[in-house]
Amino acid sequence: FAMANPDPEIPYEDAIKTRKDLIMATGRSDHPNQVNNVLGFPFIFRGALDVRATKINEEMKKAAVLALAELAKEPVPEQVNIAYGETKLTFGRDYIIPKPIDPRLIAFVPPAVARAAMESGVATKPILDWDKYREELLSRMGSDNKIIRMMYNRAKINPKRVIFAEADHLDVIKAAQIVHEEGIGFPILLGKKDIIHSLMKEIGFDANIPVIDPKSEDECDRKNRYAEIYWKARERKGVTLLSAKNLMRERNYFAAMMLNEGDADALISGYSRNYPSVVKPMLELIGTAKNVSRVAATNLMITRRGPLFVSDTAINIDPDAKALAKIASMTARVVKMFGIEPVIGMVSFSNFGSSESEKASKVRDAVKQLHKSYPNLCVDGELQTDFALNEELRDSRFPFSKLVGKKVNTLIFPNLDSANITYKLLKELNHADSIGPIMMGMKKPVHILQFGASVDEIVNMAAIAVIDAQEKEKIK
């Protein structure tokens, strides 16, 4: 146990060379077996406070240690593997203690501490229902920061080149600076060079990163090369070489061609333009992934009940049953990308056939298709939103549902109106943070911001774009 920080008493690399059976722990996150105060103090205090303990004694501290030791031998959640870039962490030489961001810690350690306080006679408010107590702990966890931290950590493992197509706006530059300084990605800034350099100077962003103005003479050769490629691809669809050259002066067309030609790995745009005007060039130049007939978008809402994915929030106005099933399956893949097992409610104004309306029946038909094509996917409907989200109400009324005993974390809405209105209501009335819209089904990592997105929202979307690029790289 070499606990000196930032430099252990003996460097980790030197220590492990000395003998094959050596097990080493340090205080550093970039080595195995990080011993971090956050594994103990917060959870000891939590357990002590929840039973109104008169003191923290040795029995309580020992209980915390034993709980950590027990947790280290349990299967590790996928989101922890993802955050640390591991295929599968298992108890052994390089994993003798849980990772500090393990979401199970809060439900594992405080109950052990609280029980020890009760058994040693220092608790003044005993806990009677331990299952209820664990649920309360999980709901108190603050999952928003955990998910965002996981996103950033995963992006940092293998950062990618990200085009910021509207970099001559202050908030976009601020976001690019955070992405650069946090190691989330390598920004490529598009826009008027003098404005971009002025904004960079204003915020003290002096990194040596690419700044490109598609309209400048400096980019003439590249514009012509991109225009030639674009023209040849669409010469039988009414595009002339001259019109192709003119389009390459427009930053979203230029950025899309950069992505197509391997001059960048991911792209975010949409800060200063309406959504449809940005989607159009992306679909024209980049197109959909293999076996995908249409794209869709999902928003991750960070709510008080935990993460909630809402689809389709931006693209498909009135999808039919087949399209709804495809939207659900694509959303499930995104949910898994966050290390979460999807539990999907296909929502409507009707509950399991209570209406014969065409609007309700298309949702019902989509569910049938999903059950047939994806038998292992936890999805059901049609059902009303309150039944989808209220587990007790749903399970008592519809005990036959595939969702029984499960907490729904994904809602697929029957049309764009309902999905878009719902996510914006959640955002404004409940102050729920939103990550998205996350584009699904594109051939390349393209993500389109909401008009006037905040700095944090742009940074989050850049992290999503990097993770998307990492995932697409795996399936090449």
C-alpha positions as CSV (number, residue, x, y, z in Angstrom):
1,F,0.0,0.0,0.0
2,A,1.9,3.0,-1.3
3,M,-0.4,5.9,-0.4
4,A,1.8,9.0,-1.0
5,N,0.1,11.3,-3.6
6,P,0.7,12.2,-6.3
7,D,3.8,10.0,-6.4
8,P,3.7,6.7,-4.5
9,E,6.7,5.8,-2.4
10,I,7.7,3.4,-5.1
11,P,6.5,3.8,-8.7
12,Y,3.8,1.3,-9.6
13,E,5.6,0.2,-12.8
14,D,8.8,-0.6,-10.8
15,A,6.9,-2.4,-8.0
16,I,5.1,-4.8,-10.3
17,K,8.4,-5.8,-12.0
18,T,9.8,-7.1,-8.8
19,R,7.7,-10.3,-8.5
20,K,4.7,-11.8,-10.3
21,D,2.6,-12.3,-7.2
22,L,2.8,-8.7,-6.0
23,I,-0.5,-7.0,-5.2
24,M,-0.2,-3.2,-5.0
25,A,-2.6,-0.4,-4.1
26,T,-2.1,3.4,-4.4
27,G,-4.1,6.5,-4.0
28,R,-4.1,7.1,-7.8
29,S,-6.9,6.5,-10.2
30,D,-4.6,5.6,-13.1
31,H,-3.3,2.5,-11.3
32,P,-5.3,-0.6,-10.2
33,N,-6.6,-0.7,-6.6
34,Q,-7.1,3.0,-5.9
35,V,-7.6,3.6,-2.1
36,N,-9.8,6.7,-2.0
37,N,-11.4,8.4,1.0
38,V,-14.7,8.6,-0.9
39,L,-15.1,4.9,-0.5
40,G,-15.4,5.3,3.3
41,F,-16.1,8.7,4.8
42,P,-19.4,9.6,3.0
43,F,-21.0,6.3,3.5
44,I,-19.9,5.9,7.2
45,F,-21.4,9.3,7.9
46,R,-24.6,8.4,5.9
47,G,-25.2,5.3,7.9
48,A,-24.4,7.1,11.2
49,L,-26.8,10.0,10.4
50,D,-29.6,7.8,9.3
51,V,-29.8,6.0,12.7
52,R,-28.9,9.2,14.6
53,A,-25.8,7.5,16.1
54,T,-24.4,9.2,19.2
55,K,-20.9,8.4,18.0
56,I,-18.9,6.6,15.3
57,N,-17.3,3.6,16.9
58,E,-14.8,0.9,15.8
59,E,-17.7,-1.5,15.1
60,M,-19.1,0.9,12.5
61,K,-15.8,1.5,10.8
62,K,-15.1,-2.2,10.7
63,A,-18.6,-2.9,9.2
64,A,-17.8,-0.4,6.4
65,V,-14.5,-2.2,5.6
66,L,-16.2,-5.6,5.6
67,A,-18.9,-4.3,3.3
68,L,-16.3,-2.9,0.9
69,A,-14.5,-6.3,0.9
70,E,-17.8,-8.1,0.2
71,L,-18.7,-5.8,-2.6
72,A,-15.3,-6.2,-4.3
73,K,-16.2,-9.9,-4.8
74,E,-19.6,-9.2,-6.5
75,P,-20.0,-8.9,-10.3
76,V,-19.1,-5.4,-11.4
77,P,-21.8,-3.2,-13.2
78,E,-21.1,-2.6,-16.8
79,Q,-21.1,1.1,-16.4
80,V,-18.1,0.8,-14.1
81,N,-16.3,-1.3,-16.7
82,I,-17.1,1.2,-19.3
83,A,-16.0,4.2,-17.2
84,Y,-12.6,2.6,-16.6
85,G,-12.1,1.2,-20.1
86,E,-12.1,-2.4,-18.8
87,T,-13.7,-5.3,-20.6
88,K,-14.7,-7.0,-17.3
89,L,-13.3,-6.2,-13.8
90,T,-13.2,-9.2,-11.5
91,F,-11.9,-9.7,-8.0
92,G,-8.2,-10.5,-8.2
93,R,-4.7,-9.0,-8.2
94,D,-5.8,-5.8,-10.0
95,Y,-9.2,-5.4,-8.3
96,I,-9.2,-5.9,-4.6
97,I,-11.3,-2.9,-3.7
98,P,-14.4,-1.3,-5.4
99,K,-14.0,1.6,-7.7
100,P,-15.0,5.0,-6.3
101,I,-17.8,5.6,-8.9
102,D,-19.4,2.2,-8.3
103,P,-23.2,3.1,-8.0
104,R,-23.8,0.2,-5.6
105,L,-21.6,1.8,-2.8
106,I,-24.4,3.9,-1.4
107,A,-26.8,1.0,-1.0
108,F,-24.1,-1.4,0.3
109,V,-22.0,0.4,2.9
110,P,-24.4,2.7,4.8
111,P,-26.8,-0.2,5.7
112,A,-23.8,-2.1,7.1
113,V,-22.7,0.9,9.2
114,A,-26.2,1.6,10.4
115,R,-26.7,-2.1,11.4
116,A,-23.4,-2.0,13.3
117,A,-24.5,1.2,15.1
118,M,-27.8,-0.5,16.2
119,E,-26.0,-3.7,17.3
120,S,-23.4,-1.8,19.3
121,G,-26.0,0.3,21.1
122,V,-25.2,3.8,19.7
123,A,-28.2,4.2,17.4
124,T,-31.1,6.3,18.6
125,K,-33.4,5.8,15.6
126,P,-33.3,2.2,14.5
127,I,-34.1,1.2,10.9
128,L,-37.1,-1.3,10.7
129,D,-37.4,-1.8,6.9
130,W,-34.0,-2.5,5.3
131,D,-35.3,-2.9,1.8
132,K,-37.1,0.5,2.0
133,Y,-33.9,2.1,3.4
134,R,-31.8,0.8,0.5
135,E,-34.4,2.2,-2.0
136,E,-34.2,5.6,-0.2
137,L,-30.4,5.5,-0.5
138,L,-30.5,4.8,-4.2
139,S,-33.0,7.6,-4.8
140,R,-30.8,10.0,-2.9
141,M,-27.7,9.2,-5.0
142,G,-27.7,12.1,-7.4
143,S,-27.4,10.0,-10.6
144,D,-27.1,13.0,-12.9
145,N,-23.5,13.7,-11.9
146,K,-22.7,10.0,-12.0
147,I,-23.9,9.5,-15.5
148,I,-22.2,12.6,-16.8
149,R,-19.0,11.6,-15.1
150,M,-19.2,8.2,-16.6
151,M,-19.7,9.8,-20.1
152,Y,-16.6,12.0,-19.7
153,N,-14.5,9.2,-18.3
154,R,-15.4,6.9,-21.2
155,A,-14.7,9.6,-23.8
156,K,-11.3,10.3,-22.2
157,I,-10.2,6.7,-22.7
158,N,-10.0,7.2,-26.5
159,P,-10.6,10.9,-27.4
160,K,-11.6,11.7,-31.0
161,R,-11.4,14.7,-33.3
162,V,-14.7,16.7,-32.9
163,I,-15.8,19.4,-35.4
164,F,-17.5,22.4,-33.7
165,A,-19.3,23.7,-36.8
166,E,-20.3,27.0,-35.2
167,A,-17.2,28.0,-33.3
168,D,-17.6,31.7,-33.9
169,H,-20.0,31.8,-30.9
170,L,-18.8,32.3,-27.4
171,D,-20.7,29.4,-25.8
172,V,-19.4,27.0,-28.4
173,I,-15.8,28.2,-27.9
174,K,-16.3,27.8,-24.1
175,A,-17.5,24.3,-24.6
176,A,-14.6,23.5,-27.0
177,Q,-12.2,24.7,-24.3
178,I,-13.7,22.4,-21.7
179,V,-13.6,19.5,-24.2
180,H,-9.9,20.2,-24.9
181,E,-8.8,20.8,-21.3
182,E,-10.7,17.8,-19.9
183,G,-9.3,15.5,-22.5
184,I,-12.7,14.6,-23.8
185,G,-11.8,15.2,-27.4
186,F,-9.6,17.2,-29.9
187,P,-11.7,20.2,-31.1
188,I,-11.6,21.4,-34.7
189,L,-13.2,24.9,-34.9
190,L,-15.1,26.0,-38.0
191,G,-16.1,29.6,-38.6
192,K,-14.6,33.1,-39.2
193,K,-11.0,32.9,-38.0
194,D,-10.7,36.5,-36.7
195,I,-13.9,36.1,-34.6
196,I,-12.8,32.7,-33.3
197,H,-9.3,33.9,-32.3
198,S,-10.8,36.9,-30.7
199,L,-13.1,34.8,-28.6
200,M,-10.3,32.4,-27.7
201,K,-8.2,35.3,-26.5
202,E,-11.2,36.6,-24.5
203,I,-11.5,33.4,-22.5
204,G,-7.8,32.6,-22.3
205,F,-8.0,29.6,-24.6
206,D,-4.5,29.5,-26.1
207,A,-4.3,25.9,-27.2
208,N,-2.9,25.1,-30.6
209,I,-5.9,23.6,-32.3
210,P,-7.2,23.7,-35.9
211,V,-9.3,26.7,-36.8
212,I,-10.9,26.5,-40.3
213,D,-12.9,29.0,-42.3
214,P,-14.6,27.1,-45.2
215,K,-15.0,30.4,-47.0
216,S,-11.4,31.4,-46.9
217,E,-8.9,31.1,-49.8
218,D,-6.7,28.9,-47.6
219,E,-9.3,26.2,-47.9
220,C,-9.8,26.5,-51.7
221,D,-8.1,23.2,-52.7
222,R,-9.9,21.2,-50.0
223,K,-13.3,22.8,-51.0
224,N,-12.7,21.9,-54.6
225,R,-11.8,18.4,-53.7
226,Y,-14.9,18.0,-51.5
227,A,-17.1,19.6,-54.2
228,E,-15.8,17.1,-56.8
229,I,-16.6,14.2,-54.5
230,Y,-20.0,15.5,-53.6
231,W,-20.9,16.3,-57.3
232,K,-19.9,12.8,-58.5
233,A,-22.1,11.3,-55.8
234,R,-25.1,13.4,-56.7
235,E,-24.6,14.4,-60.4
236,R,-27.8,12.5,-61.4
237,K,-29.8,14.1,-58.6
238,G,-29.7,17.7,-60.0
239,V,-26.4,18.7,-58.5
240,T,-23.9,20.6,-60.7
241,L,-20.2,21.1,-60.0
242,L,-20.8,24.8,-59.5
243,S,-23.6,24.3,-57.0
244,A,-21.4,21.7,-55.2
245,K,-18.6,24.3,-54.9
246,N,-21.0,26.9,-53.6
247,L,-22.4,24.4,-51.0
248,M,-18.9,23.6,-49.7
249,R,-18.6,27.3,-48.6
250,E,-21.5,26.5,-46.1
251,R,-20.0,25.1,-42.9
252,N,-22.4,22.2,-42.3
253,Y,-21.8,20.8,-45.8
254,F,-18.0,21.4,-45.4
255,A,-18.0,19.7,-42.0
256,A,-20.0,16.7,-43.2
257,M,-17.5,16.2,-46.0
258,M,-14.6,16.5,-43.5
259,L,-16.3,13.6,-41.6
260,N,-16.9,11.6,-44.8
261,E,-13.3,12.0,-45.9
262,G,-11.7,11.0,-42.6
263,D,-10.5,14.5,-41.7
264,A,-12.4,14.4,-38.5
265,D,-14.1,11.7,-36.3
266,A,-17.3,13.4,-35.1
267,L,-19.4,16.5,-35.7
268,I,-21.7,18.7,-33.6
269,S,-23.7,21.6,-35.0
270,G,-27.1,23.3,-34.6
271,Y,-26.3,25.9,-31.9
272,S,-27.3,28.9,-34.1
273,R,-29.6,27.3,-36.6
274,N,-33.0,25.5,-36.6
275,Y,-32.9,21.7,-36.4
276,P,-34.3,20.8,-39.8
277,S,-31.8,23.1,-41.7
278,V,-28.9,21.2,-40.0
279,V,-30.4,17.7,-40.4
280,K,-30.8,18.2,-44.2
281,P,-27.1,18.4,-45.2
282,M,-26.2,15.6,-42.8
283,L,-28.7,13.2,-44.3
284,E,-27.7,14.3,-47.8
285,L,-24.0,13.9,-47.4
286,I,-23.6,11.3,-44.7
287,G,-26.7,9.3,-44.7
288,T,-28.0,6.4,-42.6
289,A,-26.1,3.4,-41.2
290,K,-26.3,0.0,-42.8
291,N,-29.8,-1.6,-42.5
292,V,-31.3,1.7,-41.2
293,S,-34.1,3.2,-43.2
294,R,-34.6,6.3,-41.1
295,V,-32.9,8.2,-38.3
296,A,-34.4,9.2,-35.0
297,A,-33.4,11.1,-31.8
298,T,-33.5,10.3,-28.1
299,N,-33.1,12.6,-25.1
300,L,-31.6,11.4,-21.8
301,M,-33.5,13.2,-19.0
302,I,-31.8,13.3,-15.6
303,T,-34.9,13.2,-13.3
304,R,-35.4,12.7,-9.6
305,R,-36.5,9.1,-10.2
306,G,-33.3,8.5,-12.2
307,P,-32.3,8.6,-15.9
308,L,-35.2,8.5,-18.3
309,F,-34.7,8.2,-22.1
310,V,-37.4,9.8,-24.3
311,S,-37.8,9.0,-28.0
312,D,-38.3,10.2,-30.8
313,T,-37.8,13.9,-29.8
314,A,-36.7,15.5,-33.0
315,I,-37.1,13.6,-36.3
316,N,-40.2,11.4,-37.1
317,I,-43.4,13.3,-37.1
318,D,-45.9,10.4,-37.1
319,P,-44.1,7.1,-37.4
320,D,-46.0,3.9,-38.2
321,A,-45.7,0.7,-36.2
322,K,-42.6,-0.5,-38.1
323,A,-40.9,2.8,-37.5
324,L,-41.8,2.8,-33.8
325,A,-40.3,-0.6,-33.4
326,K,-37.1,0.5,-35.1
327,I,-37.0,3.7,-32.9
328,A,-37.4,1.5,-29.8
329,S,-34.6,-0.9,-30.8
330,M,-32.2,1.9,-31.7
331,T,-33.0,3.6,-28.4
332,A,-32.3,0.4,-26.5
333,R,-28.8,0.3,-28.0
334,V,-28.2,3.9,-26.8
335,V,-29.4,3.1,-23.3
336,K,-26.9,0.1,-23.2
337,M,-24.2,2.5,-24.4
338,F,-24.7,4.3,-21.0
339,G,-24.2,1.0,-19.1
340,I,-28.0,0.8,-18.3
341,E,-30.2,-2.2,-19.1
342,P,-33.2,-0.8,-21.1
343,V,-36.7,-1.2,-19.7
344,I,-39.0,0.2,-22.3
345,G,-42.6,1.5,-22.0
346,M,-44.3,2.1,-25.4
347,V,-46.7,4.8,-24.4
348,S,-50.1,5.9,-25.7
349,F,-53.5,7.2,-24.3
350,S,-54.6,3.6,-24.2
351,N,-53.7,0.6,-21.9
352,F,-53.2,-2.8,-23.4
353,G,-56.0,-2.7,-26.0
354,S,-58.5,-0.5,-24.1
355,S,-58.9,1.5,-27.3
356,E,-59.4,0.3,-30.9
357,S,-58.2,3.7,-32.2
358,E,-55.7,3.6,-35.0
359,K,-53.3,5.7,-33.0
360,A,-53.3,3.2,-30.1
361,S,-53.2,0.1,-32.4
362,K,-50.0,1.2,-34.2
363,V,-48.3,1.2,-30.8
364,R,-49.7,-2.2,-30.0
365,D,-48.5,-3.5,-33.4
366,A,-45.0,-2.1,-32.7
367,V,-44.9,-4.0,-29.4
368,K,-45.8,-7.2,-31.2
369,Q,-43.0,-6.7,-33.7
370,L,-40.5,-6.0,-30.9
371,H,-41.6,-9.1,-28.9
372,K,-41.0,-11.2,-32.1
373,S,-37.8,-9.7,-33.2
374,Y,-36.2,-8.9,-29.8
375,P,-37.6,-11.5,-27.4
376,N,-34.9,-10.7,-24.8
377,L,-35.7,-7.0,-24.8
378,C,-37.7,-5.8,-21.8
379,V,-40.5,-3.8,-23.6
380,D,-44.2,-3.7,-23.4
381,G,-47.3,-1.6,-24.1
382,E,-49.3,0.1,-25.2
383,L,-49.8,1.8,-21.9
384,Q,-50.4,5.3,-20.4
385,T,-47.4,7.2,-19.1
386,D,-48.5,7.1,-15.5
387,F,-48.8,3.3,-15.6
388,A,-45.4,3.1,-17.3
389,L,-43.7,5.1,-14.6
390,N,-45.7,4.0,-11.5
391,E,-44.5,0.5,-10.8
392,E,-47.0,-0.3,-8.0
393,L,-50.0,0.9,-10.0
394,R,-48.9,-0.9,-13.2
395,D,-48.1,-4.2,-11.5
396,S,-51.4,-4.3,-9.6
397,R,-53.5,-3.6,-12.8
398,F,-51.5,-5.5,-15.4
399,P,-49.7,-8.4,-13.7
400,F,-49.2,-10.1,-17.1
401,S,-47.0,-7.3,-18.4
402,K,-43.3,-7.9,-19.2
403,L,-42.6,-4.8,-17.1
404,V,-43.8,-6.3,-13.8
405,G,-41.2,-5.7,-11.1
406,K,-39.1,-3.5,-13.2
407,K,-38.5,0.3,-13.2
408,V,-39.1,1.8,-16.7
409,N,-36.2,3.9,-17.8
410,T,-37.2,4.5,-21.5
411,L,-40.4,5.9,-23.0
412,I,-41.2,5.6,-26.7
413,F,-43.9,8.0,-27.7
414,P,-46.3,7.5,-30.6
415,N,-45.4,10.8,-32.4
416,L,-43.0,13.7,-32.4
417,D,-45.6,16.1,-30.8
418,S,-45.9,14.0,-27.7
419,A,-42.2,13.2,-27.3
420,N,-40.9,16.7,-27.9
421,I,-43.5,18.4,-25.7
422,T,-42.9,15.9,-22.9
423,Y,-39.1,16.2,-22.7
424,K,-39.4,20.0,-22.8
425,L,-42.0,20.0,-20.0
426,L,-39.7,17.8,-17.9
427,K,-36.9,20.2,-18.5
428,E,-38.8,23.3,-17.6
429,L,-41.2,22.3,-14.9
430,N,-39.1,19.7,-13.1
431,H,-35.7,21.3,-13.9
432,A,-34.5,18.0,-15.3
433,D,-31.2,18.1,-17.1
434,S,-31.4,17.0,-20.7
435,I,-28.6,15.3,-22.7
436,G,-29.5,15.3,-26.4
437,P,-31.1,15.0,-28.8
438,I,-28.8,12.0,-29.4
439,M,-29.0,11.2,-33.1
440,M,-29.6,7.5,-33.8
441,G,-29.1,5.6,-37.1
442,M,-26.5,7.8,-38.8
443,K,-23.6,6.3,-40.7
444,K,-21.1,8.7,-39.0
445,P,-21.1,10.3,-35.5
446,V,-23.2,13.4,-36.1
447,H,-25.1,15.1,-33.3
448,I,-27.3,18.2,-33.6
449,L,-27.7,20.6,-30.7
450,Q,-30.9,22.3,-29.7
451,F,-31.0,25.9,-30.8
452,G,-29.2,28.0,-28.2
453,A,-27.9,25.1,-26.2
454,S,-26.0,25.9,-23.0
455,V,-22.2,25.3,-22.6
456,D,-22.8,22.2,-20.5
457,E,-25.2,20.8,-23.0
458,I,-22.6,21.3,-25.8
459,V,-19.9,19.6,-23.8
460,N,-22.2,16.7,-23.0
461,M,-23.1,16.3,-26.7
462,A,-19.4,16.5,-27.6
463,A,-18.8,13.6,-25.1
464,I,-21.7,11.7,-26.7
465,A,-20.2,12.3,-30.2
466,V,-16.8,10.9,-29.0
467,I,-18.4,7.8,-27.5
468,D,-20.5,7.3,-30.7
469,A,-17.2,7.5,-32.7
470,Q,-15.7,4.9,-30.4
471,E,-18.6,2.6,-30.8
472,K,-18.7,3.0,-34.6
473,E,-14.9,2.3,-34.7
474,K,-15.6,-1.1,-33.1
475,I,-17.9,-2.3,-35.9
476,K,-15.8,-1.2,-38.9
